[in-house]
């Protein structure tokens, strides 16, 4: 198995050619220079919010279709009117600027309506990941306690299992939002859709008091401090996607439809997907969830000319057996992050996609890359101040010279991506101040400068372009999610047969990202270690993508002088049974328990005979 860090650097032909870059960039800035100047002025004035844009669209695109969902369609006027009903109701219940509302539900129009309504008041919607279970779910609900808690019908059973552990205040209102009416309104909950239906449809006066810099949501992201962190997601990010992604990157028009099947609690679907579509007065077709078997059927049903993706979505689509009608679909452009260079061109050709709007950012990042100039196999061009610096993989930290400063990599080399925190590049961080500070590097190139640590390994391919390589440190990416190793370790360490554990990501041939693997020091014999009980514990407390696929039992785990676990060798060895004498186990696809990793299973994994 080849370690990602040992991949050869690209040849000169893989880099962005200077002449072609100058040609394409000149065309782009000539076409959109005035738009960029206007957008920059809007952000600097700090007067426009997501609610403002929705109200603008309700006038400019009043009769255009804004939302398609199953058999429901809403025009921009109707969408705004529903937003206003919710906003006026929330105001009547005492919600004000700065208040938090927790939202736990699956994809449907009310999700975006509620976020927008709360945003018009200046409130903050805490978007609870409905894949979370038990400990992680309790943690997130307690981290951002809401004045209101809104639970969708499809999520009620999950919420109800942890409700008693939340120490809810008597002043916290509990709302239920029916969907398919399979269960009645639970005791202690108010059915929200019935409450709002008779409230005014006029725009609330509060919208004008909300600034671009104000937070609109908390979005949870895994990090290095343990359980998920609540990232502050500002109206400015929605405004940016509205003005930049839709009209300039994708060149959408009001005749387009963007299909969004990724969960709306992700910034990719909410910001890049929804806001960019509204920026063109186009329609959003909402899928309840991503389904590889129904994907193209829904694309055709909604006549979608665009869809948003994460890299894993593209891989799942590519892994399906080819069909004669693969290229016979209405999609013209796609928008997303993480499309791997090795499948980029084949993906584009197979599904007849004219333009790939790849970008790179993070929910909390202060900068990003966008593929404005339509080069292949790149996350795009960066307008903000960034640096890709040399990284010591053994010590797991950036390299500093004798003066204490970091060093940039050369063109074609890989390193750690940083964004400068300066001027309008504001790092809003997390609700936890310590977590915020942990993402900042000081004195990187000069005394007093501050840089945001993305935690991502990137390759500099020239002309302000880069390629994504991998995640570093205590997070790894799997199934489109950034997995916190510390979060998973905390769950494993609650198992009474575990003395100590460490978690890391390993590559599986043919799979994007890294699969979870745990090395455990048991306090019992290998023969007595209860693999089934451990698997049950993981499934009860972790989302499916967070469960380690591989397990290694060890007699000890090596640490540094400061007791930090040494993971470098563990990552390099992965699950290679030819290099490892320790017992190894695997959870195979469509199975729920650990199986002994035999030579036959190992070879089948290497030959891509399993679809992880």
LUMVEXVO-47982 format. One record per residue (C-alpha): residue in one letter; x, y, z. Coordinates in steps of 0.05 Angstrom, whole numbers. Each point is the difference from the previous one (the first is absolute). Layout:
BEGIN
+--------+--------+--------+--------+
| residu |      X |      Y |      Z |
+--------+--------+--------+--------+
|      A |      X |      Y |      Z |
...
+--------+--------+--------+--------+
//
This chain:
BEGIN
+--------+--------+--------+--------+
| residu |      X |      Y |      Z |
+--------+--------+--------+--------+
|      X |      0 |      0 |      0 |
|      X |     28 |     68 |    -20 |
|      X |     -1 |     55 |     51 |
|      X |    -30 |     65 |    -26 |
|      X |     60 |     40 |     24 |
|      X |     46 |    -40 |    -45 |
|      X |    -37 |     16 |    -64 |
|      X |     47 |     28 |    -53 |
|      X |     -5 |     74 |    -14 |
|      X |    -33 |     19 |    -67 |
|      X |     39 |      8 |    -64 |
|      X |      6 |     69 |    -32 |
|      X |    -58 |    -18 |    -46 |
|      X |    -45 |     -9 |     61 |
|      X |     11 |     71 |     23 |
|      X |    -40 |     61 |    -21 |
|      X |     33 |     27 |    -64 |
|      X |     18 |     74 |      5 |
|      X |    -24 |     21 |    -69 |
|      X |    -68 |    -34 |      5 |
|      X |     -9 |     28 |     70 |
|      X |     12 |     71 |    -23 |
|      X |    -48 |    -10 |    -58 |
|      X |    -57 |    -28 |     40 |
|      X |      8 |     47 |     59 |
|      X |      0 |     61 |    -46 |
|      X |    -66 |    -23 |    -31 |
|      X |    -32 |    -14 |     68 |
|      X |     20 |     66 |     33 |
|      X |    -21 |     40 |    -62 |
|      X |    -68 |    -33 |      4 |
|      X |    -11 |      1 |     75 |
|      X |     47 |     55 |     25 |
|      X |    -58 |     48 |     14 |
|      X |    -39 |    -55 |     35 |
|      X |     58 |    -15 |     46 |
|      X |      9 |     74 |     17 |
|      X |    -75 |      5 |     15 |
|      X |      1 |    -62 |     43 |
|      X |     62 |     24 |     38 |
|      X |    -34 |     66 |     14 |
|      X |    -62 |    -36 |     26 |
|      X |     41 |    -41 |     49 |
|      X |     39 |     60 |     24 |
|      X |    -64 |     39 |     12 |
|      X |    -25 |    -57 |     44 |
|      X |    -74 |     16 |    -12 |
|      X |    -25 |    -61 |    -39 |
|      X |    -24 |    -64 |     33 |
|      X |    -29 |    -65 |    -26 |
|      X |    -69 |     25 |     17 |
|      X |     11 |     63 |    -41 |
|      X |     18 |    -42 |    -61 |
|      X |    -61 |    -44 |      8 |
|      X |    -44 |     63 |      3 |
|      X |     35 |     27 |    -62 |
|      X |    -14 |    -65 |    -37 |
|      X |    -73 |      1 |     20 |
|      X |     -6 |     65 |    -40 |
|      X |     49 |    -13 |    -56 |
|      X |    -19 |    -73 |    -14 |
|      X |    -70 |      0 |     32 |
|      X |    -31 |    -53 |    -45 |
|      X |     62 |    -41 |    -13 |
|      X |      2 |    -68 |     32 |
|      X |     45 |      2 |     62 |
|      X |    -11 |    -69 |     30 |
|      X |    -18 |    -68 |    -29 |
|      X |    -12 |    -57 |     49 |
|      X |    -36 |    -63 |    -18 |
|      X |    -69 |     26 |    -22 |
|      X |     10 |     69 |     30 |
|      X |     22 |     63 |    -36 |
|      X |     10 |     69 |     30 |
|      X |     11 |     65 |    -37 |
|      X |     48 |     51 |     28 |
|      X |    -59 |     41 |     24 |
|      X |    -31 |    -61 |     34 |
|      X |     66 |    -21 |     31 |
|      X |     10 |     70 |     30 |
|      X |    -72 |      1 |     25 |
|      X |     10 |    -66 |     37 |
|      X |     65 |     27 |     29 |
|      X |    -37 |     61 |     25 |
|      X |    -55 |    -41 |     33 |
|      X |     53 |    -37 |     40 |
|      X |     39 |     63 |     15 |
|      X |    -62 |     37 |     27 |
|      X |    -19 |    -60 |     42 |
|      X |     70 |     -6 |     30 |
|      X |     -1 |     75 |     15 |
|      X |    -67 |     -8 |     35 |
|      X |     32 |    -54 |     43 |
|      X |     55 |     47 |     22 |
|      X |     57 |    -21 |    -47 |
|      X |     49 |     57 |    -10 |
|      X |     67 |     14 |    -32 |
|      X |     55 |    -45 |     28 |
|      X |    -48 |    -54 |     25 |
|      X |     14 |    -72 |    -19 |
|      X |    -49 |    -50 |    -28 |
|      X |     20 |    -74 |     -7 |
|      X |    -25 |    -34 |    -62 |
|      X |      2 |    -75 |    -10 |
|      X |    -35 |    -25 |    -62 |
|      X |     12 |    -30 |    -69 |
|      X |      0 |     35 |    -67 |
|      X |    -64 |     34 |    -21 |
|      X |    -22 |     72 |    -17 |
|      X |    -15 |     17 |     73 |
|      X |     74 |     -9 |     16 |
|      X |     21 |     59 |    -42 |
|      X |    -63 |     39 |     18 |
|      X |     14 |     -5 |     75 |
|      X |     74 |     19 |     -7 |
|      X |    -20 |     60 |    -42 |
|      X |    -55 |     21 |     48 |
|      X |     45 |     -3 |     60 |
|      X |     54 |     35 |    -40 |
|      X |    -47 |     58 |    -16 |
|      X |     -8 |     12 |     75 |
|      X |     75 |     -4 |     11 |
|      X |     -5 |    -66 |     37 |
|      X |     46 |    -59 |     -9 |
|      X |    -23 |    -69 |    -22 |
|      X |     42 |    -56 |     30 |
|      X |     -1 |    -54 |    -54 |
|      X |      1 |    -66 |     37 |
|      X |     29 |    -57 |    -42 |
|      X |    -56 |    -51 |     -1 |
|      X |     50 |    -57 |    -10 |
|      X |     27 |     10 |     70 |
|      X |    -19 |    -47 |     57 |
|      X |      2 |      0 |     76 |
|      X |     63 |     32 |     28 |
|      X |     18 |     42 |    -61 |
|      X |    -73 |     22 |     -9 |
|      X |     -6 |     19 |     73 |
|      X |     65 |     38 |     -4 |
|      X |    -23 |     42 |    -60 |
|      X |    -69 |     15 |     29 |
|      X |     32 |     22 |     65 |
|      X |     55 |     40 |    -33 |
|      X |    -49 |     48 |    -33 |
|      X |    -62 |      0 |     44 |
|      X |    -58 |     29 |    -38 |
|      X |    -57 |     44 |     22 |
|      X |    -40 |    -45 |    -46 |
|      X |     14 |    -71 |    -21 |
|      X |    -33 |    -21 |    -66 |
|      X |     -2 |    -75 |    -15 |
|      X |    -24 |    -29 |    -66 |
|      X |    -44 |    -61 |      0 |
|      X |     55 |    -44 |    -31 |
|      X |     49 |     18 |     55 |
|      X |    -47 |     -3 |     60 |
|      X |     17 |    -71 |     23 |
|      X |     74 |     16 |      0 |
|      X |    -11 |     64 |     39 |
|      X |    -48 |    -33 |     49 |
|      X |     53 |    -51 |     20 |
|      X |     46 |     55 |     27 |
|      X |    -53 |     51 |     22 |
|      X |      5 |    -21 |     73 |
|      X |     75 |     14 |      1 |
|      X |     -5 |     72 |    -24 |
|      X |    -22 |     34 |     65 |
|      X |    -49 |     43 |    -40 |
|      X |    -21 |     66 |     30 |
|      X |    -75 |     13 |     10 |
|      X |      8 |     62 |    -45 |
|      X |     26 |    -41 |    -59 |
|      X |    -58 |    -10 |    -49 |
|      X |     -4 |    -68 |    -34 |
|      X |    -28 |     -1 |    -71 |
|      X |    -19 |    -59 |    -44 |
|      X |     -4 |      5 |    -75 |
|      X |    -43 |    -54 |    -32 |
|      X |     20 |    -29 |    -66 |
|      X |    -36 |    -63 |    -23 |
|      X |    -45 |     -1 |     61 |
|      X |     23 |    -69 |     22 |
|      X |      1 |     23 |     73 |
|      X |    -44 |     51 |     35 |
|      X |     27 |     61 |     36 |
|      X |     38 |    -26 |     61 |
|      X |    -19 |     22 |     70 |
|      X |     36 |     64 |     20 |
|      X |     10 |     21 |    -72 |
|      X |    -36 |     53 |    -41 |
|      X |    -14 |    -15 |    -74 |
|      X |     36 |     58 |    -33 |
|      X |    -32 |      0 |    -69 |
|      X |    -70 |      8 |     31 |
|      X |     24 |     58 |     43 |
|      X |     30 |     42 |    -56 |
|      X |    -52 |     -7 |    -55 |
|      X |    -42 |     61 |     18 |
|      X |     57 |     48 |     13 |
|      X |     14 |     60 |    -47 |
|      X |     36 |    -10 |    -66 |
|      X |     31 |     70 |     -1 |
|      X |     75 |      8 |     10 |
|      X |     17 |     10 |     74 |
|      X |     34 |     66 |     19 |
|      X |     58 |    -38 |     33 |
|      X |     33 |    -19 |    -67 |
|      X |     32 |     69 |     -9 |
|      X |     35 |     -6 |     68 |
|      X |     39 |    -63 |    -20 |
|      X |     71 |      9 |    -26 |
|      X |     42 |    -42 |    -47 |
|      X |     48 |    -14 |     57 |
|      X |    -55 |    -26 |     46 |
|      X |     -4 |    -76 |     10 |
|      X |    -57 |    -36 |    -33 |
|      X |     14 |    -72 |     21 |
|      X |     44 |    -44 |     43 |
|      X |     26 |    -57 |    -43 |
|      X |     34 |    -57 |     36 |
|      X |     68 |    -23 |    -24 |
|      X |     46 |    -53 |     28 |
|      X |     68 |     24 |     23 |
|      X |     58 |    -17 |     45 |
|      X |    -31 |     17 |     67 |
|      X |    -47 |    -59 |      6 |
|      X |    -74 |      5 |    -12 |
|      X |    -28 |     42 |    -58 |
|      X |     12 |     75 |      3 |
|      X |    -52 |     52 |    -16 |
|      X |     27 |     43 |    -57 |
|      X |    -27 |     70 |     -7 |
|      X |    -29 |      6 |    -71 |
|      X |    -14 |     72 |    -20 |
|      X |    -50 |     32 |    -47 |
|      X |     62 |     24 |    -38 |
|      X |     13 |    -72 |    -24 |
|      X |    -71 |     -5 |    -28 |
|      X |      9 |     69 |    -32 |
|      X |     66 |    -21 |    -32 |
|      X |    -30 |    -63 |    -30 |
|      X |    -60 |     40 |    -25 |
|      X |     43 |     51 |    -38 |
|      X |     60 |    -43 |    -19 |
|      X |    -17 |    -74 |    -10 |
|      X |    -66 |      5 |    -36 |
|      X |     10 |     56 |    -50 |
|      X |     76 |     -3 |     -9 |
|      X |     26 |    -70 |     13 |
|      X |    -59 |    -41 |    -27 |
|      X |    -31 |     54 |    -45 |
|      X |    -69 |    -23 |     21 |
|      X |    -63 |     35 |    -27 |
|      X |    -71 |      2 |     26 |
|      X |    -16 |    -59 |    -46 |
|      X |     46 |    -47 |     38 |
|      X |    -16 |    -50 |     56 |
|      X |     51 |    -21 |     52 |
|      X |    -11 |    -70 |     30 |
|      X |     22 |     -3 |     72 |
|      X |     -2 |    -68 |     35 |
|      X |     56 |     11 |     50 |
|      X |    -24 |     16 |     71 |
|      X |    -17 |     73 |     11 |
|      X |     38 |      1 |     66 |
|      X |     64 |      1 |    -42 |
|      X |     29 |     66 |    -25 |
|      X |     11 |    -31 |    -68 |
|      X |    -74 |     -8 |    -13 |
|      X |    -26 |     59 |     40 |
|      X |     50 |     53 |    -21 |
|      X |     30 |    -21 |    -66 |
|      X |    -62 |    -38 |    -23 |
|      X |    -60 |     40 |     22 |
|      X |     28 |     71 |      1 |
|      X |     35 |     -6 |    -68 |
|      X |    -65 |    -24 |    -31 |
|      X |    -39 |     59 |     29 |
|      X |     53 |     46 |    -27 |
|      X |    -24 |    -16 |    -71 |
|      X |    -74 |     -3 |     16 |
|      X |      3 |    -74 |    -17 |
|      X |    -37 |    -57 |     34 |
|      X |     24 |    -47 |     54 |
|      X |    -24 |    -72 |     -6 |
|      X |      6 |    -31 |     69 |
|      X |     13 |    -74 |      8 |
|      X |    -15 |    -31 |     68 |
|      X |     69 |    -34 |     -1 |
|      X |     52 |    -23 |    -49 |
|      X |    -17 |    -67 |    -32 |
|      X |     48 |    -27 |    -53 |
|      X |    -56 |    -43 |    -30 |
|      X |    -51 |     57 |     -4 |
|      X |     48 |     57 |    -16 |
|      X |     -7 |      5 |    -75 |
|      X |    -74 |    -16 |      2 |
|      X |    -11 |     60 |     46 |
|      X |     46 |     43 |    -44 |
|      X |    -45 |    -16 |    -59 |
|      X |    -64 |      7 |     40 |
|      X |     17 |     71 |     21 |
|      X |     34 |     17 |    -68 |
|      X |     60 |     21 |     41 |
|      X |     55 |     34 |    -40 |
|      X |     48 |      1 |     60 |
|      X |     15 |    -37 |     64 |
|      X |     46 |     10 |     59 |
|      X |     47 |    -55 |     22 |
|      X |     55 |    -22 |     46 |
|      X |     54 |    -45 |    -28 |
|      X |    -30 |    -63 |     28 |
|      X |    -65 |     13 |    -38 |
|      X |     39 |      0 |    -66 |
|      X |     35 |    -64 |     19 |
|      X |    -65 |    -35 |     18 |
|      X |    -30 |     21 |    -67 |
|      X |     62 |    -25 |    -37 |
|      X |     -2 |    -67 |     36 |
|      X |    -69 |    -15 |    -27 |
|      X |     -1 |    -46 |    -62 |
|      X |      0 |     43 |    -63 |
|      X |    -67 |     11 |    -33 |
|      X |    -15 |     18 |    -72 |
|      X |    -35 |     64 |     23 |
|      X |     55 |     24 |     48 |
|      X |     15 |     59 |    -45 |
|      X |    -73 |     13 |    -16 |
|      X |    -17 |     47 |     58 |
|      X |    -16 |     74 |      5 |
|      X |     60 |     18 |     45 |
|      X |     44 |     56 |    -28 |
|      X |     41 |     21 |     61 |
|      X |     17 |    -28 |     68 |
|      X |     24 |     34 |     64 |
|      X |     38 |    -31 |     57 |
|      X |     64 |    -19 |     34 |
|      X |     44 |    -62 |      1 |
|      X |     -4 |    -27 |    -71 |
|      X |     63 |    -41 |     -4 |
|      X |     48 |     14 |    -58 |
|      X |      5 |    -74 |    -18 |
|      X |    -74 |     -5 |    -18 |
|      X |    -13 |     73 |    -21 |
|      X |      3 |     -7 |    -76 |
|      X |    -34 |    -68 |     -2 |
|      X |    -57 |     26 |     44 |
|      X |     -9 |     61 |    -44 |
|      X |      0 |    -41 |    -64 |
|      X |    -44 |    -57 |     24 |
|      X |    -56 |     46 |     23 |
|      X |      9 |     53 |    -54 |
|      X |     11 |     58 |     48 |
|      X |     23 |     64 |    -34 |
|      X |     29 |     35 |     61 |
|      X |     26 |    -21 |     69 |
|      X |     -5 |     55 |     52 |
|      X |     50 |    -28 |     50 |
|      X |     17 |     42 |     61 |
|      X |     37 |     -9 |     65 |
|      X |    -16 |     30 |     67 |
|      X |    -22 |    -20 |     69 |
|      X |    -60 |     22 |     41 |
|      X |     44 |     42 |     45 |
|      X |     56 |     18 |    -49 |
|      X |     19 |     72 |    -16 |
|      X |     17 |    -14 |    -73 |
|      X |    -11 |    -49 |    -56 |
|      X |     15 |    -22 |    -71 |
|      X |    -50 |      2 |    -57 |
|      X |      8 |    -30 |    -70 |
|      X |    -19 |     64 |    -36 |
|      X |     43 |    -15 |    -60 |
|      X |    -24 |    -71 |    -12 |
|      X |     67 |    -36 |      4 |
|      X |     -4 |    -75 |     10 |
|      X |     19 |    -36 |     65 |
|      X |      8 |     61 |     45 |
|      X |    -38 |     31 |     58 |
|      X |      9 |     65 |    -37 |
|      X |     27 |     70 |      8 |
|      X |      8 |     37 |     66 |
|      X |    -13 |     74 |      5 |
|      X |     17 |      5 |     74 |
|      X |     68 |     -2 |     34 |
|      X |     22 |    -72 |     11 |
|      X |     63 |    -42 |      8 |
|      X |     17 |    -73 |     -9 |
|      X |     56 |    -14 |     49 |
|      X |     49 |    -57 |     11 |
|      X |    -25 |    -52 |     49 |
|      X |     36 |    -50 |     43 |
|      X |    -41 |    -64 |     -3 |
|      X |     40 |    -35 |     55 |
|      X |     -9 |     57 |     50 |
|      X |    -69 |     17 |    -29 |
|      X |     13 |     75 |     -2 |
|      X |     23 |     53 |    -50 |
|      X |     75 |      9 |    -11 |
|      X |     30 |     64 |     29 |
|      X |     68 |     28 |    -18 |
|      X |     55 |     23 |     48 |
|      X |    -37 |     67 |      9 |
|      X |    -64 |    -36 |     18 |
|      X |    -38 |     15 |    -65 |
|      X |    -34 |    -50 |    -46 |
|      X |     22 |    -13 |    -72 |
|      X |    -44 |     -3 |    -61 |
|      X |      4 |    -62 |    -45 |
|      X |     26 |      6 |    -71 |
|      X |    -46 |     -4 |    -60 |
|      X |    -21 |    -72 |     -9 |
|      X |     12 |    -19 |     73 |
|      X |    -50 |    -16 |     55 |
|      X |     -8 |     30 |     69 |
|      X |    -48 |     27 |     52 |
|      X |    -50 |     52 |    -25 |
|      X |     -7 |     64 |     41 |
|      X |    -44 |     62 |    -11 |
|      X |     22 |     68 |     27 |
|      X |    -46 |     32 |     51 |
|      X |      3 |     74 |    -18 |
|      X |    -44 |     56 |    -26 |
|      X |    -68 |    -26 |    -21 |
|      X |     24 |    -72 |      8 |
|      X |    -31 |     -9 |     69 |
|      X |      4 |    -66 |     37 |
|      X |    -66 |     -5 |     38 |
|      X |     20 |    -67 |     28 |
|      X |    -42 |    -42 |     47 |
|      X |    -44 |      9 |     61 |
|      X |     59 |    -26 |     41 |
|      X |     56 |     53 |      5 |
|      X |     54 |    -52 |     14 |
|      X |    -21 |    -39 |    -62 |
|      X |      3 |     65 |    -40 |
|      X |     70 |     16 |     23 |
|      X |     25 |    -70 |    -14 |
|      X |    -12 |     11 |    -75 |
|      X |     45 |     62 |     -3 |
|      X |     75 |      1 |    -15 |
|      X |     38 |     61 |     24 |
|      X |     64 |     30 |    -28 |
|      X |     -1 |    -42 |    -63 |
|      X |     40 |     45 |    -47 |
|      X |     10 |     61 |     44 |
|      X |    -11 |     22 |     71 |
|      X |    -72 |     12 |     17 |
|      X |    -34 |    -32 |    -60 |
|      X |    -57 |    -50 |      9 |
|      X |    -19 |    -58 |    -46 |
|      X |    -58 |    -49 |      0 |
|      X |     22 |    -73 |      0 |
|      X |    -44 |    -39 |    -48 |
|      X |     28 |    -67 |     21 |
|      X |      3 |    -19 |    -73 |
|      X |     57 |    -23 |    -43 |
|      X |      0 |     36 |    -67 |
|      X |     45 |     -1 |    -62 |
|      X |     21 |     66 |    -31 |
|      X |    -11 |     -7 |    -75 |
|      X |     17 |     72 |    -18 |
|      X |    -35 |     64 |    -16 |
|      X |    -38 |      3 |     66 |
|      X |    -30 |    -69 |    -13 |
|      X |      4 |    -63 |     43 |
|      X |    -20 |    -73 |      4 |
|      X |    -29 |    -31 |     63 |
|      X |     42 |    -58 |     24 |
|      X |    -23 |    -21 |     69 |
|      X |    -19 |     20 |     71 |
|      X |     53 |      5 |     54 |
|      X |      3 |     -8 |     75 |
|      X |    -57 |    -24 |     42 |
|      X |    -55 |      1 |    -53 |
|      X |     -9 |    -39 |    -64 |
|      X |    -53 |      2 |    -54 |
|      X |    -46 |    -59 |    -13 |
|      X |    -68 |     -4 |    -34 |
|      X |      0 |     75 |     -9 |
|      X |      9 |     14 |     74 |
|      X |     60 |     24 |     40 |
|      X |      9 |    -51 |     55 |
|      X |     29 |     21 |     67 |
|      X |     47 |    -55 |     24 |
|      X |     -7 |     26 |     71 |
|      X |    -76 |     -5 |     -2 |
|      X |      3 |    -73 |    -22 |
|      X |     54 |    -16 |     51 |
|      X |    -43 |     27 |     56 |
|      X |    -55 |    -48 |    -18 |
|      X |     47 |    -60 |     -7 |
|      X |     34 |     16 |     67 |
|      X |    -67 |     -7 |     36 |
|      X |      1 |    -75 |    -17 |
|      X |     20 |    -36 |     64 |
|      X |     48 |    -47 |    -36 |
|      X |     40 |     57 |    -30 |
|      X |     61 |     26 |     37 |
|      X |     19 |     51 |    -54 |
|      X |    -15 |     14 |    -72 |
|      X |     19 |     44 |    -58 |
|      X |    -37 |     13 |    -65 |
|      X |     27 |     21 |    -68 |
|      X |    -18 |     -2 |    -73 |
|      X |     26 |    -51 |    -50 |
|      X |     -8 |     -6 |    -75 |
|      X |    -41 |    -54 |    -33 |
|      X |     15 |    -12 |    -74 |
|      X |    -55 |     31 |    -43 |
|      X |    -31 |     40 |     57 |
|      X |      3 |     76 |      9 |
|      X |     26 |     27 |     65 |
|      X |     23 |    -44 |     57 |
|      X |    -38 |    -53 |     38 |
|      X |      2 |     -2 |     75 |
|      X |     47 |    -48 |     35 |
|      X |     11 |     -8 |     74 |
|      X |     59 |    -31 |     37 |
|      X |    -21 |    -24 |     69 |
|      X |     39 |    -23 |     61 |
|      X |    -49 |    -48 |     34 |
|      X |     -1 |    -14 |     75 |
|      X |    -19 |    -72 |    -14 |
|      X |     28 |    -55 |    -44 |
|      X |    -12 |      2 |    -75 |
|      X |    -42 |    -63 |      6 |
|      X |    -45 |     32 |     52 |
|      X |     -7 |     67 |    -34 |
|      X |    -74 |      9 |    -19 |
|      X |      0 |     26 |    -71 |
|      X |    -76 |     -3 |     -6 |
|      X |    -12 |     44 |     62 |
|      X |     51 |     51 |    -26 |
|      X |    -35 |      2 |    -68 |
|      X |    -67 |      9 |     34 |
|      X |     28 |     58 |     42 |
|      X |     27 |     35 |    -62 |
|      X |    -65 |     -8 |    -38 |
|      X |    -41 |     28 |     57 |
|      X |     44 |     61 |     11 |
|      X |     29 |     18 |    -68 |
|      X |    -29 |     17 |    -69 |
|      X |     14 |    -55 |    -51 |
|      X |     57 |     39 |    -33 |
|      X |     35 |      9 |     67 |
|      X |      5 |    -74 |     17 |
|      X |     71 |    -27 |    -10 |
|      X |      2 |    -53 |    -54 |
|      X |     66 |    -31 |     23 |
|      X |     22 |    -22 |     69 |
|      X |     70 |    -17 |     24 |
|      X |     14 |    -30 |     69 |
|      X |     67 |     20 |     29 |
|      X |     38 |    -12 |     64 |
|      X |     21 |     73 |      5 |
|      X |     -5 |     67 |    -35 |
|      X |     61 |     44 |     -5 |
|      X |     -3 |     73 |     21 |
|      X |     44 |     62 |     -4 |
|      X |     33 |     33 |     60 |
|      X |    -63 |     41 |      9 |
|      X |    -42 |    -63 |     -2 |
|      X |    -28 |     14 |    -69 |
|      X |    -14 |    -65 |    -37 |
|      X |     46 |    -14 |    -58 |
|      X |    -45 |    -16 |    -59 |
|      X |     49 |      9 |    -58 |
|      X |     22 |    -73 |     -3 |
|      X |    -70 |    -25 |     13 |
|      X |    -25 |     40 |    -59 |
|      X |     56 |    -25 |    -44 |
|      X |    -12 |    -73 |     18 |
|      X |    -75 |      7 |     -8 |
|      X |    -32 |    -69 |     -2 |
|      X |     56 |    -34 |    -39 |
|      X |      1 |    -71 |     27 |
|      X |     68 |    -11 |    -33 |
|      X |     31 |     53 |     45 |
|      X |    -41 |    -10 |     64 |
|      X |      3 |    -58 |     49 |
|      X |    -56 |     27 |     45 |
|      X |    -71 |    -28 |     -7 |
|      X |    -39 |     40 |    -52 |
|      X |    -75 |      3 |    -11 |
|      X |    -46 |     33 |    -50 |
|      X |    -74 |     18 |     -7 |
|      X |    -16 |    -19 |    -71 |
|      X |    -53 |     37 |    -42 |
|      X |    -72 |    -17 |     21 |
|      X |     25 |    -33 |     64 |
|      X |     -4 |     27 |     71 |
|      X |     52 |    -41 |     36 |
|      X |     76 |     -6 |     -2 |
|      X |     28 |    -59 |    -40 |
|      X |     71 |    -26 |      4 |
|      X |     40 |     31 |    -56 |
|      X |     27 |    -60 |    -37 |
|      X |     48 |     -2 |    -59 |
|      X |    -58 |    -15 |    -46 |
|      X |    -42 |     59 |     24 |
|      X |     61 |     46 |     -3 |
|      X |     14 |    -19 |    -72 |
|      X |    -73 |     11 |    -18 |
|      X |      4 |     70 |     30 |
|      X |     63 |     14 |    -39 |
|      X |    -34 |    -25 |    -64 |
|      X |    -60 |     45 |     14 |
|      X |    -48 |    -57 |      6 |
|      X |    -37 |     34 |     57 |
|      X |    -39 |     65 |     -8 |
|      X |     17 |     38 |     63 |
+--------+--------+--------+--------+
//
